[in-house]
Amino acid sequence: MLHLRTAMAAARSFSGVAARFWRILRTLFLEVVGLVFLVLSGWGGLWLIRTYRSFNGDGEVLFKMLVVAVFVVMMCFFGISSFWRARRLSRTR
């Protein structure tokens, strides 16, 4: 009988540790993904600044700048929301 109780206690303990470990890994994943999105946003922002400096009034270049601006805003939003989700996940019990 003692062995069964010990095994059940060990199983409960392992499931608690595994759940905490999984939450830590998920938080880390969300933070890494958020960083990647913010880096992509910064890269697009640099391209946008470089193109704006050489802008001469061409409609095609203006359209490309608009598309890149939308890309930058989307990547920035995805990055920030990923960090928000990671923070919310780390604060839950």
PyMOL CGO cylinders between C-alpha atoms (Angstrom):
from pymol import cmd
from pymol.cgo import CYLINDER

trace = [
    CYLINDER, 0.00, 0.00, 0.00, 2.83, 2.36, 0.80, 0.3, 1, 1, 1, 1, 1, 1,
    CYLINDER, 2.83, 2.36, 0.80, 4.29, 1.94, -2.67, 0.3, 1, 1, 1, 1, 1, 1,
    CYLINDER, 4.29, 1.94, -2.67, 1.05, 2.97, -4.34, 0.3, 1, 1, 1, 1, 1, 1,
    CYLINDER, 1.05, 2.97, -4.34, 0.81, 6.13, -2.23, 0.3, 1, 1, 1, 1, 1, 1,
    CYLINDER, 0.81, 6.13, -2.23, 4.42, 6.99, -2.99, 0.3, 1, 1, 1, 1, 1, 1,
    CYLINDER, 4.42, 6.99, -2.99, 3.87, 6.46, -6.69, 0.3, 1, 1, 1, 1, 1, 1,
    CYLINDER, 3.87, 6.46, -6.69, 0.74, 8.66, -6.68, 0.3, 1, 1, 1, 1, 1, 1,
    CYLINDER, 0.74, 8.66, -6.68, 2.56, 11.43, -4.78, 0.3, 1, 1, 1, 1, 1, 1,
    CYLINDER, 2.56, 11.43, -4.78, 5.47, 11.26, -7.20, 0.3, 1, 1, 1, 1, 1, 1,
    CYLINDER, 5.47, 11.26, -7.20, 3.11, 11.43, -10.17, 0.3, 1, 1, 1, 1, 1, 1,
    CYLINDER, 3.11, 11.43, -10.17, 1.35, 14.51, -8.75, 0.3, 1, 1, 1, 1, 1, 1,
    CYLINDER, 1.35, 14.51, -8.75, 4.66, 16.16, -8.02, 0.3, 1, 1, 1, 1, 1, 1,
    CYLINDER, 4.66, 16.16, -8.02, 5.97, 15.43, -11.51, 0.3, 1, 1, 1, 1, 1, 1,
    CYLINDER, 5.97, 15.43, -11.51, 2.84, 16.81, -13.16, 0.3, 1, 1, 1, 1, 1, 1,
    CYLINDER, 2.84, 16.81, -13.16, 3.20, 20.06, -11.21, 0.3, 1, 1, 1, 1, 1, 1,
    CYLINDER, 3.20, 20.06, -11.21, 6.85, 20.42, -12.15, 0.3, 1, 1, 1, 1, 1, 1,
    CYLINDER, 6.85, 20.42, -12.15, 6.11, 19.57, -15.79, 0.3, 1, 1, 1, 1, 1, 1,
    CYLINDER, 6.11, 19.57, -15.79, 3.34, 22.19, -15.93, 0.3, 1, 1, 1, 1, 1, 1,
    CYLINDER, 3.34, 22.19, -15.93, 5.65, 24.89, -14.53, 0.3, 1, 1, 1, 1, 1, 1,
    CYLINDER, 5.65, 24.89, -14.53, 8.43, 23.88, -16.91, 0.3, 1, 1, 1, 1, 1, 1,
    CYLINDER, 8.43, 23.88, -16.91, 6.02, 23.97, -19.87, 0.3, 1, 1, 1, 1, 1, 1,
    CYLINDER, 6.02, 23.97, -19.87, 4.84, 27.47, -18.84, 0.3, 1, 1, 1, 1, 1, 1,
    CYLINDER, 4.84, 27.47, -18.84, 8.45, 28.67, -18.67, 0.3, 1, 1, 1, 1, 1, 1,
    CYLINDER, 8.45, 28.67, -18.67, 9.23, 27.24, -22.10, 0.3, 1, 1, 1, 1, 1, 1,
    CYLINDER, 9.23, 27.24, -22.10, 6.09, 28.79, -23.57, 0.3, 1, 1, 1, 1, 1, 1,
    CYLINDER, 6.09, 28.79, -23.57, 6.95, 32.19, -22.06, 0.3, 1, 1, 1, 1, 1, 1,
    CYLINDER, 6.95, 32.19, -22.06, 10.47, 31.97, -23.45, 0.3, 1, 1, 1, 1, 1, 1,
    CYLINDER, 10.47, 31.97, -23.45, 9.11, 31.04, -26.89, 0.3, 1, 1, 1, 1, 1, 1,
    CYLINDER, 9.11, 31.04, -26.89, 6.74, 34.01, -26.88, 0.3, 1, 1, 1, 1, 1, 1,
    CYLINDER, 6.74, 34.01, -26.88, 9.56, 36.36, -25.90, 0.3, 1, 1, 1, 1, 1, 1,
    CYLINDER, 9.56, 36.36, -25.90, 11.86, 35.05, -28.64, 0.3, 1, 1, 1, 1, 1, 1,
    CYLINDER, 11.86, 35.05, -28.64, 9.10, 35.36, -31.24, 0.3, 1, 1, 1, 1, 1, 1,
    CYLINDER, 9.10, 35.36, -31.24, 8.38, 38.89, -30.03, 0.3, 1, 1, 1, 1, 1, 1,
    CYLINDER, 8.38, 38.89, -30.03, 12.04, 39.80, -30.39, 0.3, 1, 1, 1, 1, 1, 1,
    CYLINDER, 12.04, 39.80, -30.39, 12.12, 38.41, -33.94, 0.3, 1, 1, 1, 1, 1, 1,
    CYLINDER, 12.12, 38.41, -33.94, 9.07, 40.47, -34.88, 0.3, 1, 1, 1, 1, 1, 1,
    CYLINDER, 9.07, 40.47, -34.88, 10.58, 43.63, -33.38, 0.3, 1, 1, 1, 1, 1, 1,
    CYLINDER, 10.58, 43.63, -33.38, 13.85, 43.03, -35.25, 0.3, 1, 1, 1, 1, 1, 1,
    CYLINDER, 13.85, 43.03, -35.25, 11.91, 42.61, -38.50, 0.3, 1, 1, 1, 1, 1, 1,
    CYLINDER, 11.91, 42.61, -38.50, 10.04, 45.82, -37.71, 0.3, 1, 1, 1, 1, 1, 1,
    CYLINDER, 10.04, 45.82, -37.71, 13.30, 47.67, -37.13, 0.3, 1, 1, 1, 1, 1, 1,
    CYLINDER, 13.30, 47.67, -37.13, 14.77, 46.29, -40.34, 0.3, 1, 1, 1, 1, 1, 1,
    CYLINDER, 14.77, 46.29, -40.34, 11.72, 47.47, -42.29, 0.3, 1, 1, 1, 1, 1, 1,
    CYLINDER, 11.72, 47.47, -42.29, 11.90, 50.84, -40.54, 0.3, 1, 1, 1, 1, 1, 1,
    CYLINDER, 11.90, 50.84, -40.54, 15.51, 51.29, -41.64, 0.3, 1, 1, 1, 1, 1, 1,
    CYLINDER, 15.51, 51.29, -41.64, 14.54, 50.42, -45.21, 0.3, 1, 1, 1, 1, 1, 1,
    CYLINDER, 14.54, 50.42, -45.21, 11.67, 52.90, -45.01, 0.3, 1, 1, 1, 1, 1, 1,
    CYLINDER, 11.67, 52.90, -45.01, 13.95, 55.71, -43.81, 0.3, 1, 1, 1, 1, 1, 1,
    CYLINDER, 13.95, 55.71, -43.81, 16.52, 54.97, -46.51, 0.3, 1, 1, 1, 1, 1, 1,
    CYLINDER, 16.52, 54.97, -46.51, 13.86, 54.97, -49.22, 0.3, 1, 1, 1, 1, 1, 1,
    CYLINDER, 13.86, 54.97, -49.22, 12.24, 58.14, -47.89, 0.3, 1, 1, 1, 1, 1, 1,
    CYLINDER, 12.24, 58.14, -47.89, 15.55, 60.01, -48.09, 0.3, 1, 1, 1, 1, 1, 1,
    CYLINDER, 15.55, 60.01, -48.09, 15.92, 59.09, -51.76, 0.3, 1, 1, 1, 1, 1, 1,
    CYLINDER, 15.92, 59.09, -51.76, 12.23, 59.69, -52.58, 0.3, 1, 1, 1, 1, 1, 1,
    CYLINDER, 12.23, 59.69, -52.58, 11.75, 61.82, -55.70, 0.3, 1, 1, 1, 1, 1, 1,
    CYLINDER, 11.75, 61.82, -55.70, 7.95, 61.81, -56.09, 0.3, 1, 1, 1, 1, 1, 1,
    CYLINDER, 7.95, 61.81, -56.09, 7.60, 58.57, -58.05, 0.3, 1, 1, 1, 1, 1, 1,
    CYLINDER, 7.60, 58.57, -58.05, 4.25, 56.83, -57.51, 0.3, 1, 1, 1, 1, 1, 1,
    CYLINDER, 4.25, 56.83, -57.51, 5.72, 53.34, -57.54, 0.3, 1, 1, 1, 1, 1, 1,
    CYLINDER, 5.72, 53.34, -57.54, 8.22, 54.19, -54.81, 0.3, 1, 1, 1, 1, 1, 1,
    CYLINDER, 8.22, 54.19, -54.81, 5.43, 55.81, -52.79, 0.3, 1, 1, 1, 1, 1, 1,
    CYLINDER, 5.43, 55.81, -52.79, 3.39, 52.60, -53.02, 0.3, 1, 1, 1, 1, 1, 1,
    CYLINDER, 3.39, 52.60, -53.02, 6.39, 50.53, -51.89, 0.3, 1, 1, 1, 1, 1, 1,
    CYLINDER, 6.39, 50.53, -51.89, 6.90, 52.89, -48.97, 0.3, 1, 1, 1, 1, 1, 1,
    CYLINDER, 6.90, 52.89, -48.97, 3.24, 52.51, -48.00, 0.3, 1, 1, 1, 1, 1, 1,
    CYLINDER, 3.24, 52.51, -48.00, 3.48, 48.71, -48.14, 0.3, 1, 1, 1, 1, 1, 1,
    CYLINDER, 3.48, 48.71, -48.14, 6.64, 48.72, -46.01, 0.3, 1, 1, 1, 1, 1, 1,
    CYLINDER, 6.64, 48.72, -46.01, 5.03, 51.12, -43.52, 0.3, 1, 1, 1, 1, 1, 1,
    CYLINDER, 5.03, 51.12, -43.52, 2.12, 48.71, -43.10, 0.3, 1, 1, 1, 1, 1, 1,
    CYLINDER, 2.12, 48.71, -43.10, 4.63, 45.87, -42.69, 0.3, 1, 1, 1, 1, 1, 1,
    CYLINDER, 4.63, 45.87, -42.69, 6.50, 47.80, -39.99, 0.3, 1, 1, 1, 1, 1, 1,
    CYLINDER, 6.50, 47.80, -39.99, 3.32, 48.57, -38.06, 0.3, 1, 1, 1, 1, 1, 1,
    CYLINDER, 3.32, 48.57, -38.06, 2.14, 44.95, -38.26, 0.3, 1, 1, 1, 1, 1, 1,
    CYLINDER, 2.14, 44.95, -38.26, 5.48, 43.50, -37.14, 0.3, 1, 1, 1, 1, 1, 1,
    CYLINDER, 5.48, 43.50, -37.14, 5.70, 46.00, -34.30, 0.3, 1, 1, 1, 1, 1, 1,
    CYLINDER, 5.70, 46.00, -34.30, 2.17, 45.10, -33.17, 0.3, 1, 1, 1, 1, 1, 1,
    CYLINDER, 2.17, 45.10, -33.17, 2.90, 41.37, -33.35, 0.3, 1, 1, 1, 1, 1, 1,
    CYLINDER, 2.90, 41.37, -33.35, 6.12, 41.82, -31.36, 0.3, 1, 1, 1, 1, 1, 1,
    CYLINDER, 6.12, 41.82, -31.36, 4.51, 43.90, -28.63, 0.3, 1, 1, 1, 1, 1, 1,
    CYLINDER, 4.51, 43.90, -28.63, 1.48, 41.60, -28.39, 0.3, 1, 1, 1, 1, 1, 1,
    CYLINDER, 1.48, 41.60, -28.39, 3.79, 38.60, -28.08, 0.3, 1, 1, 1, 1, 1, 1,
    CYLINDER, 3.79, 38.60, -28.08, 5.56, 40.23, -25.12, 0.3, 1, 1, 1, 1, 1, 1,
    CYLINDER, 5.56, 40.23, -25.12, 2.16, 41.08, -23.58, 0.3, 1, 1, 1, 1, 1, 1,
    CYLINDER, 2.16, 41.08, -23.58, 1.06, 37.45, -23.89, 0.3, 1, 1, 1, 1, 1, 1,
    CYLINDER, 1.06, 37.45, -23.89, 4.34, 36.26, -22.36, 0.3, 1, 1, 1, 1, 1, 1,
    CYLINDER, 4.34, 36.26, -22.36, 3.92, 38.63, -19.42, 0.3, 1, 1, 1, 1, 1, 1,
    CYLINDER, 3.92, 38.63, -19.42, 0.29, 37.60, -18.90, 0.3, 1, 1, 1, 1, 1, 1,
    CYLINDER, 0.29, 37.60, -18.90, 1.29, 33.92, -19.04, 0.3, 1, 1, 1, 1, 1, 1,
    CYLINDER, 1.29, 33.92, -19.04, 4.11, 34.36, -16.55, 0.3, 1, 1, 1, 1, 1, 1,
    CYLINDER, 4.11, 34.36, -16.55, 1.80, 36.08, -14.05, 0.3, 1, 1, 1, 1, 1, 1,
    CYLINDER, 1.80, 36.08, -14.05, -0.78, 33.29, -14.03, 0.3, 1, 1, 1, 1, 1, 1,
    CYLINDER, -0.78, 33.29, -14.03, -0.51, 30.53, -11.47, 0.3, 1, 1, 1, 1, 1, 1,
]
cmd.load_cgo(trace, "trace")
